[in-house]
Amino acid sequence: MEKSLKRYFILFAVPTLAAFLAAFVLPFLLGVYLSFTQFTTVTNARWVGIENYLRVFSENAEFLRALGFTALFTLTSVIVINVLAFLLALLLTRSIPGTNLFRTVFLLPNLIGGIVLGYIWQVIINGALYPMGKTLTASASYGFWGLVILMGWQMTGYMMIIYIAGLQNIPGDVMEAAAIDGASPSQTLFRVTIPMVMPSITICTFLTLTNSFKLFDQNLALTAGAPSRKTSMLALDIYNTFYGRTGYEGVGQAKAVLFFLMVGAIALIQLSLTRSREVES
């Protein structure tokens, strides 16, 4: 039976492989090629070498500002989301009434689209700032913390579910051994619980890191980069460059390639660091 299935493996794999090549690999390679050209459409691309990459840094101060804003936002979001999600997971793995209801409620925000969330939180935060005569776009700091609140509200529940799965996977005899040895709650948390849930920490850190770096629709809906593009993140800056400036399509594509390389490199480094701290259960 197994040999007959292996015989038809290629037959079943070809459609998926063809779709992957057509929808991802070929557009990606075309995008890399276009980053070395000047173009308005794919058919009139003219090779210019690394000129677009040089223009990213020489003519686009917004890119470096967006990079700094994105890095600070990502660092803050990763810490806030993972700490809150882990604390909620610890709470909801205890024997308290309504645990399943709370889990569902905390997960629901992740099911709402980013554009909708952006407009909802824009109304909420502007309403809270109105008595002070301020709005989200009055200062870059308001926009920054508005994005952190939005991202935290959307993703904390999702990360919580992953942490709950990790906590429930800890062998009971390990916790019993810690209690018998006289470990305090804080010692149990930092020397037993956290090391045992490192696989969950690896996954949650990866997801929050990459999603924070790639944030676009929430950024567009909440602040659209205002004031003066000071709250533009990298994805929104690339969008504004590609679609908002005639003749800068190649520069926008070069930014997109650099963006891909940065996110990929950071994600790989993070995975390497957190996986090295995982322990076998």
QUIJOUR-V648056 format. One record per helix or strand. SS is the DSSP state (helix for helix, strand for strand). FROM is the first residue (numbers start at 1). TO is the last residue. If there is no record, write none. Layout:
[[SS FROM TO] [SS FROM TO]]
//
This chain:
[[helix 2 7] [helix 9 34] [strand 37 38] [helix 42 44] [strand 46 47] [helix 51 58] [helix 61 92] [helix 99 111] [helix 114 130] [helix 136 138] [helix 140 168] [helix 172 180] [helix 185 196] [helix 198 213] [helix 217 222] [helix 234 244] [helix 249 275]]
//
